[in-house]
C-alpha cells in the first residue's frame, strides 16, 4: 500500500494525472482553464466528452483531447469530473458504471445531486467527491466548496484541493453547506453584478460617463473584497474604518439602511438556498 501510494504521488507529480470531463459546458471549461493556467495538468492529459462539437471546439483550441464517447473518458482518465446537466446524469452514470474501477476518483460538479445518489448509481467502492464551483472560476477567482463520499480519503481530498486552488478559493465542507454555498456564491455573483450596475448608474446620474463608472465600480468591489480576504477583519470593522464622523460615507450608509439593503440581501441568499434545496429533492 505504501509503495503504491508513493508511486501514485510520484506519478501525479510527473504530470501523469489523466483528467477526464464528462460534459464540457461553461463551468467545466472554467475549471480546465484554471488547471491549465496553473500548469497543474498538461492539456494533452485532458480528455473531454460532449454529445455535440459545439462546446468541444473551445477545448480543442486549448489543446485538450475530445471525444463523443463518455466511456472513453472513463477508460483513459484517473480523475473524472462529471459536468452534465442534472437530468442527464443518471443515464450517464448507468453508462459509465461498468468502466469505473477502484483507481478512479469521480468528482461531480452537478448541482442538486447528492453524494448518496452518486454512490448508489456507481460501484460501491467508488471514490466520490462533490464540488460546487461558481462562475469566476473562469478567471481563476472562483469560490468552491467540496465534500467527500465515504470512500474518498485524505489523499483524494488533498489532490482535489491542490488542483482546484489554481481556480480560486477552495474549502472542504459538510455536504449540507453545498446548497448554502449555491445561494451565497453560486448565485451571489449575480447579486454583486446588480450592485455594481447600481453603483455605476449612481455615478452616471451625477455626471460621470458610464464606461468609466463601470470600471471604477468593478475595481472598488475587487479592492474591497481583497482587503476582506487579506486582512481577515470583520466587514463591520472595515466599514467603520471608512466612516469618518459627519463624512460622506455615513450619509450614504444611512440611505442604504433605509432601503433595507442588509435584510434584502439576506432574503436573497435564503431564497436561492431554499431553491437549491428544492431542486435537489426533485
N, C-alpha and C positions, 0 to 999 in steps of 0.2 A: 504493500500500500504506500509506504513512504517513498520507495523508489519511483513508483508510478506517479505519485504526487509531484516529486522533484522533476521527473521527466516532463509532466504536463506544464509545470511552471516554466521550465526552460523552453519548451515548445511554444508556449504563449509569448514569451519574451522574444523568441526568434520570429515573431510575427507569423507563426504557424497557426494562428487562430483563424479558423474559417467561419465567416459570419454569413448567415442567410437571412433574407427578409421575405416572408410570405405576405405579399401586399406591398405596394410601392407608392403609397399616397404621400401627402404633404408632410405628415408627422414622421413617417419612416425616412423620407428624404431629408428632413431636418436633422435627425439623429445621425444619418450616414455622413452628412456634411461635417458634423462635429467630429466624428471619428476620423474622417479623412484629414481635416484641417489640423487635428492634433497629432496626426501621424501615428495613431494607435494601431490602425489596421491598413495594410496596403489595399488599394482599390481592386487589385486582381484577386484578392482573397474574399471579395464580397460578391454574393450572388443573390439577385432579387427576382421574384416571380410576380407576375400580374396577368390577368386574362387578356388585356389588350396592350398594344405598344404605346398607347397614349402617355402613360406615366413612365414607361421604361426608357424612353428616349433620353430623358434627363439623366438617368442612371448611367447609360452608356457614355454620355458626354463626360461624366465624372470618372470614367474608366472602369466601372463595375461590370461584372458579367450579368446577363439577364436570361430569363427563360420563361416559358409559359407553363412550366410544369412544377407544381408545388412539391411533388415527391423528390424531384431532382435537387431542390433546395435543401431538403432534409438529408438526403443521401450525402451531399457534398459539404455540409456545414456541421460545426460543433455547437455553435451558439446560434439559435434560431429565434428571430424576432417575429412574432405574429402581429401583423398590422392590417388586418382586414376590417371590413365593416362588421358590426356586431352580429347582424342576422346571417351573415355568410359563414361565421366562424365554426358553428357545429359541423357543418358539411366538410369544411376544410380539415378539421381535427379528425373526422372519421376517415378522410382520405389519407392523411399523413401518418395516422396512428401505427400502421404496420411497420413503418420505417424508423420510428422513434426508438432509440436504444438508450442504455444506461449512461452512455458517454455524452448524450445531448444535454444542453441547457436550453430550456424553452422559456422565452421571455415574452409575455403578452402585453401589447400596448392597447388592447381592445377595451374600449370603455364599457362599463356595466357588466363585464363577465368576471365572475368571482374565481378565486384560486380553486375553490372547491369544485366548481364546474369544470375548470380546465383539467384538474386532476382526475375527475370522473371520466372525462372523454379521452384521456391519454392513458398509456400503460401505467400501472400502479407505481412503478419505480421512478417515473419521470421527475427530473429536477425542474420545477416550475417556479418562475418568479413573475410578478405582475408589476408593471410600471405605468405611471400616469405622467406623461410629459405635458408641456404647454408649447404654444406656437413659437415663442422666442428661442426655442432650441435651434430654430433655423438660422439664427445669428449667434449661436453659441452663448446665449444668455438666458437659457431656459431655467425653469424651476421644475424639478422632477421629484416624485416620491416613488419608492418601490417597496414591495413586501415579498417575502419568500414563502413558498409552499413547504410542506413537511419534509420533502427530500432534498431541498436546496440548503446547503450548509454555508459556513462562513466563507469558504473558498469561492463559491459561486457569487455570493453577495459582494465580496471584495472585488472580484473580477468585474462584475457589472458596474460597481461604483467607480472603479478606476477608469473603465471605458467611458462611462457617461459623464464623468466630471469634466470632460472636454466639451460637453454640451451645455454646461451651466451648473447650477446648484443641484445636488443630488443627495437626498436623505432617505434612509430606511425608516419606515413607519409601520405601525399595525395596519392591517388591511382596512379597518373601519375608518381610517383617516383619508382613504383614497377619494371617497365621494366629497369630503370636505375640501380636499385639495382641488378637486374639479371646480367647486363653487368659488374658491378663493383665488386660484391661479389659472386653471384651465380657461374658465370664463372671465376671470378677473382682468386679463389683458384688455378685454373689450371695455370694461368699466374705465380703465385708465385711458384708453383712446378717446372715450366720450369726454372725460375730464380734460384731456389735452386739447381737444377740439373746443371745448367751452372756454378754457384759458385763452387760447389764441383768438377766439371770437371777441372776448372781452377787450383784448388789445386792439383788435381791428376797429371795434366800436370807438375806442379812444384815439384812433387815427394812425395806427401802425399797419403797414402792408401785411397781407395775410401770410405770404410765404415766409417772411421774416418772423412774424409772430409764431408760426407753427414750429420753426426751427428752435426758437428760444424756449417755447413751451416744452418741447421734447428734451432739450438739454437740461432744463430746470428739473424735469422728472428724473432724468438719468442721474443728475448730480445729487438730488435729494435721496434717491434710492441707494446710491453709492455711499453716501455718508451714513445712512442707517446700517448698511452692511459692515462698513469698515470701522465705525466707532462702537457698534454693538449697543448704542444708547437706546433707551425707550423713546419712541417717536414723540411722546409728550414733552420730554426733556429738550429734544432738538427744536421742537416747535416753540417752546418757551424761550429758547435762546434767540429766536428771530424776532420775538415780540418786545420792542422797546416800549416803555411806558408812554402812552399817548401817541404812538407812532402809526405808520401806515398799516402795518400787518394786523394789529389788533382790531382796527376798524374793519378790515376785510374779513377777519375771522368771525366777527360779530354777525356779519351778513351770512356767512356760511352756516353758522349755528341757527340763525333764524330760518334758513332753508332746510334745517334738519339733515345736513349732509351726512353726519355720522349714522344716524338711525336709518337713513335711506340706504346707505352702503351696507350696513349690517343686514337689512332686509334683503338686499340683492344677493349677498353671499348665502343667506338662508334659503332663498327661493331656488338658486341654482343647485345648492347641495341637495335639497329635497327632490328636485327634478332628477338629479343624477341617481338618487336612491330609487325613485320610481322606475327609471329606465332599467335599472339593474333587476327589478322584480319581473319585468315583462317577459 
